[in-house]
């Protein structure tokens, strides 16, 4: 196309300015078309991901109450740690003199940086 436009400009049928403006418009049109083609790829990937998520959400739980099962009674009592200490054999203690009580219905969380013993359980 450029060669054809160049011939027209050399033959005097098309001014050099018109050819330059045409080529600039063409280059400005290229980026939005390229961006649009990338969007179709993004939309396709998102659509596949959505379908996978829907498959997971549509799976029924395998845990079910038996027919005519009785309701479990409300839990009573709390959880209490009273001066609890823990450490791995031959290493410094991970927990030292930890005490707390969680009352029924209370929401509690144990938080802290990685490696500080939050999920420690004696094996």
N, C-alpha and C positions, 0 to 999 in steps of 0.2 A: 504494500500500500504506500509506503514511504517512497519507494522507487517510482511508482506511478505519479505520486504528488510532485516529486522532484522533476519528472519529465514535463508535467503540466506547467510547473513554475519556469523551467527553462524555455518552454515553448511560448511563454507569455500568456497562457490561458489562465494561469492562477498566480496571484502575487505571492512573493516570498512571505510577506506578513500573514496572509490568510493561511498559508501552509503551516507556519510556526504556531499560529493561534489554534489551528486544528489539532496539531500534535500535542500542544499543551492541554487542550480539552481532553484529548484521548488519554494522556497520562493521568489527569485528574480523575477520570472515570475509572481507571484501572484499580486504584486502591479500594474504593467502596465495593466494587464487584469482588475483589479478592477477599475483603473482610466478610462479605455476605457468604461467600463459599465456605469460609472458616466457620461461620455461625451454623451452617447446616451440619457440619461435623460435630460441633458442640451439642447441638440439639439432639442429634442421633445418639450420642453417648449418654446424654441425660435421660433420654427416653428408655434406653436399655437399663440404666441404673434404676429408674423408676419402676420398671417391670420387675426387676429383681427384688426391690424393696416390697412391692405389692405381694410377690410370692411369699415372702417371709411373713408379712402381716396377715396373709390369708390362711396360714397354717394354723389349724386348731390345736389347742393344747392337748397333750396326751394324758395329762393328769386330770382326772374327773372324779367327782363323787359317785359312788354307787347309787343306783336307784333307791329311794327311800332312806338315804343316809341321814343320820342325825346331825344337827348343828353342833359344832364344837363349842364347849362353854368358854366364856371369856377368861382369858388368862389372868391369874392373880399372882401377886408377888413381884418382887423386883430383882435386879441383878446387883450384886455388891462385890467389889474387890476390896479386901481389907488387908493392907500392908503386903501387897504382892510384890515379889522380886523374882526375876528370871534372868538367866544368862546361859550361854552355851558352854559346854565343858571346856575348861582351860582358857576361857576368854573373859573379858570384863563384862559385868552385868549389863543386860540390855534394858531391863526394867528394875527400878530400885524403889521399894516402899511405895507402891502405887495404891491409892485408896480412892474409891468413888462408889456412888450408889445411883442406879437408874431406877426411878419409880415407875410403876405400871402406867402405861400411856404416855410416858415422857419420851421424847425423841432425843437421842444423843449420838455423837459422832466422835471417833478418835481420829485426829488429824495430825499430820507432821510430815517432815521431809522423808524421802525414800531412804530405806535402810535404818530407820530408827526403831523398828520392832513392832509396828502397828499390826502386822499380820502374823506375828510370832506365835507359834503353838508348839508345845513340847511334843516331840516325836517318840 
